[in-house]
Amino acid sequence: MPNKELEKKVQEHEEMVNSGKPRDKKATLKYILNISIVLIATALAIFFAIKDDAHEIWDYLSTADANYLLIILAVMAGCVLVRSFILFCFAHLFTKKYYFHQAIAVDQIGQFYNAITPGASGGQIMQAYTFKKQGVQVSSAVSMLAMYSIVYQVVLIVFGTVSFIVKYDFINSLGYFETGIKIQEMPLRLPIWPLTIIGFILNLGVIAIVFLMGYWHGFHNFVMGPVVTLLSKIKIVKNPDQTRENLRIQVENFKIEFRRLSTNIPFLLLIIACFTAYMILKFSVPFFVGKALGNQSLQPDYKQFWDCIFLSNYHQMITGLVPVPGSAGVSEAVFH
């Protein structure tokens, strides 16, 4: 999310929270109600995700290899620690009085809100707000999260490109995805190539547009002029002048944060290495789940391991297109 917009969202959230002081019973009840709605929504999401297969899931868990289950828990804990370490490193660019357990709190709050909001849109707002409550200035928190997003998106794109190249033959052989949905007894199939192309465009598009806006004067003028004017005429943009000013500020903020990263190469390489390690850990989970459930294959484990990582990365690229909390339902269909 762009810096200026994110900072505004944090301020709005803080005003909402501060309005719910104990002496204001109505505001306090409203705050408790909002928290309750979030918790109920989470519980319902979990319930509907497992309700049809609860007995089968329990059977799988009860017969799974306990050693591999412990490995899975260790891998997931490793993911948390690596993400938190990245946040901790970014925080130390702005303040030395910051502790690792605070970074863990910021990471987990972000993961929670990303999981329950469409398109993972709520995590950054709450992370910036949490940083502020921990004593970090909002402007610094927004800068940290902007740099985090820049590096993460670049590593994800590079990882996704490598995954697609390595597993091209397999992906191309699929032809289409079976959704498991039938329309008038006809199975609904999604062609793989359009999804793949759209996935790459969306993953690459956001950061590519910002780079072009920042470093290609002609493209910058094109977006600021004809594009904003067109969006205004078709009623997508209400205030074109304000939109142009917001875009200008966002592009300048991006250039500042990118310059900060590019002038600190050792730090940048450390963060890239951490994100790469995080993705390897994250995408290895299905491999260990398969092992826990007794998966047998003629392929050696190391080949299965890397196949799992590359295909899981491709899976994320496709499921990230769908604006539903946690890609619920879609994630399982694409995985299948």
N, C-alpha and C positions, 0 to 999 in steps of 0.2 A: 504494500500500500504506500502511495507517495507520502513524503515526509509531512507536508503541510496538512494534508487531510488526516493523517494518523494523529498528529499533534492535536488537531481540533477534536477528533473523536475522544482522545484521552481526556481533554478538558471537559467535554460534555459528560463523560462517564463520571469524572470526579465530582462535577456539580450534582449529578444525580445521587451519588453516594453520600455526599456531604449534606444533601437535603434531607437525608433520612437519619437525622440525629435522634438520640434516645428521647429527647423531650418532645419530639414531634411523633406522636403515636401513629398517626395516619401514614406518615412517610416510612416509619419503621416497619409497619405492617406491609406496606407496598414492597419494601426491600426484601422482607422475608418471603413474600409471595413470589417475587421474581426468582429468588434462589430456589424455592420449592419447585417452580415450574421447570427450571433447568434440571434439577435432580430427577423429577418425575419423567421428563422427556428422555433423560439418559436411561433410566430404568426401563421405560417402555421400548426404547430402541434395542436394548439388550434382550428384553423379553421376546419381541417380535422376531429378532434375529435367530433365536434358538428354540422358540416354542414348538415348532413342527418337528424338530430333530433332537429334542432334549434327551430322550431316552437313548438314542443312538450316540449322541455326544458323550453321555456319561459312560456308555459301554466302551467307547474308544479310549476315554481317559483312564478308566479303570484297568484296561488291558495294555495300556501303553508302557513302553520301557521307561522306568522311572529315571534312569541315568540321563536319557536324552531329554526328558522333561526338565531336569535340572539344568542341562545345557541351554535349553531354550530360555529358561528364566534368566540365566547368566547372560545370554546374548542380548535379551531385552533390557536388562539392567545396564549392560555395556552401552547400548544405544542411548539410554538416558544420560549416562556419565559423559559420553563423547559430546552430545549436544550441549550439555551443561558446561563442559569445559570450553567449548567454542564461545558461549555467551560470557563465561568468566573471562576469557582472553579479551573479548571486545570491551567488556566493562573496565578492564585495567588500562585501556587506552585513555579513559576519561577520569578514572579515580582509582587510587591505590587501596582505598578502604572499602573493599568489596570481597565477600567471602564465597567460597564454592557452594555452600549450602543455599545461599541466596540465589545463585544461578540455577540450581536444581529446582527451586520453587518457581522461578520464572519459566523454566522449560516446561514443567508439568502443567502449569496454568495455561500456557500456550497450547500444549497438546490437547488438553481437555476441551478448550473452546474451539479449536480447529476441528475436533471430532464431532461436535454437535451443531456446527454452523455450516450452511451450504457453501461449498467452494472454499472451506477452511478460512472464512473471512473474519472470524472473531478473535483469533489467537493473538495477532499482533497488537490489537487495541488493549487487550488485557495484560499482555506482557509489558507494554510501555507503561501502563498504569501501575503494575506491580513494581517495575523499576523505580518509578517515582516514589512509591510508598517506602521503598528501601533506601531512599535518600539520593537517588540519581536524578539529575535534572531531566525534564521531559525532552528538551532539545537533544541532550546526549543520548537518552534512551532511544529516541527516534533515529538518530544517526547510527547507533549500534544495530538496530533492527534493519535499517536500510542496507548497511554493509553485509549483514548476515544474509539477507535475501539476495543480494547481488552475487555473492560467492556461491551460495547454495544453488541458485538458478544456473549459473555457469557450469558448475560441476555436474548438476543433473543433466544438462543438455549434452555435455561431453560424454558422460556415462551412458546416456540413452543412445547416442550416436554409435558408440562402440558396441553396445548391446545389440542394436539393430544389425550392424555389419556382421558381427560374430554369428548371430542366429538368423541371418537372412533366409537361408534355405528352409529352415523349419517354419518361420513366420510366413513365408511365401507359400508354403505347401498347405497352410490352413485354409486359405481361400475365403473363409467367412467364420464368424462367431455364431455358435448356437446359443441363443438367449434362453432357451427353455420355455419361451412364451409361444402360445399358439393363437392365431387369429383365423376363425372359421376353420378350425382343424388343420390349418397350414402353419408349420413352424416358422417363427420369425427369425431370420438370419441377417446378421449385419456384415457387410463386406469389409474385409480387413484393411484393404489399401486406403479407402477414404478415411477410416478411423486413424490409421497410422499417419497419414499426411496431415490431418487436422491436429493430431496430437503433437507432432513436431512443430507445426506452425504456432500453436498456442503456447507451447513451452518456450519456443525461441522468440515468438513474436513480441512479448511484453518487454523483455530486456533489449531486443534488437531495436524496437521503436524508440526506447529511451536513449540508447546509444546514438541512433540516427538523429534524434531531436537535439542531442547535446553537441554532436560533432559534425553534422552536415547542415550547413546553413540553409541550403535550398529546401531540404525536407522540413526543417524547422519552420520556415516561412509558409510552406505548403500546408502544414497542419494548422498553424496559427491563423492562416487566412482562409482559403477555400473550405478546408475540412470543418473547422469550427462553424463557419457561416452556413454550410450545408446542414450540419447537425442542428443548428439553431432554427433553420427554416422548416425542418421536419419535426420540430418540437422535442427533440431529444435533449438539446441543451437550452436551458431557459435564459441564462444570462451570458451571452457570448464574451463580453468584455471581462467579466469576472473569471470565466473559464480560461481565457487567454492568460490572465494574470496568474491563476493557479498553476497552469501548465508551465509558465515561465519559471515560477518559484520551484516547482518540482524538478524541472530539468537542471536548474542551478544547484539544487541540493544534491541531485545525483552526481553531477560533475565534481562537487566538493568531496563527497564520500568516495567516489572512484579515485580521485587524485590522492586522497589520504591512504587508500589501499595500495595504489600502484607505486607510491613512494616508500612503502615499507615492505619490501620484497620478502625478507625472512618471515615476517609475521604473516603475509599473504600465503606463502608456501606452507606454513604450519596449519593455517585454517583450511587450505585445500586438502592437505593430507588428512586432517581430521574429518572433513566431510566425506572424503573417499572411504575412510575406514568406517564411518557411520553407515554409509550406503551398503558396504559389503556385509556388515553385521546385520543390518535390517533385512536385506534381501536374502540372507542365508537361512532365515527362520523356517521357511517352507521345507528346506532340505532336512533340517533336524526334526521337523514334525513328521515328515515321511519316514525317517529312521525310527522315530519313536513308535510309529504305527506298524513297523515291520516291513517297510518297503524294501524289496529286493530287485536288483537290476544286474544285467550282465556288464554294464558300464562300471568302470572304477569309480570309487567315491569322489575323487578329486574332480572328475569330469562332470558328474552329477551336481557337485557343489557349485561349480562355475556356471553350468547350464541354468541352475536354479537362480543364481544371482542375476544373470543377464536377462532371463525371461521375466523375473519378478520386476526388474527395472522397466522392461517394456510394458508389463502389466500396469505399473503405476502411471506411466505416460498416458495410457488409454483411459484408465478409470478416473484420472484427474480431470477429464473433460466434463464429467457429469456433475452438475451443481446440486448434489444432495449430501446431507451430513454424513461424513465418513464413507462416501460412495456406497452406501448400504444397498445390497442387492446386486448392483452393477459389478462391484468388485468380485463377488462370488461367481457371477456369470462369466466374466472375462477369464477368471482364474480357471474355471472348468474348461 
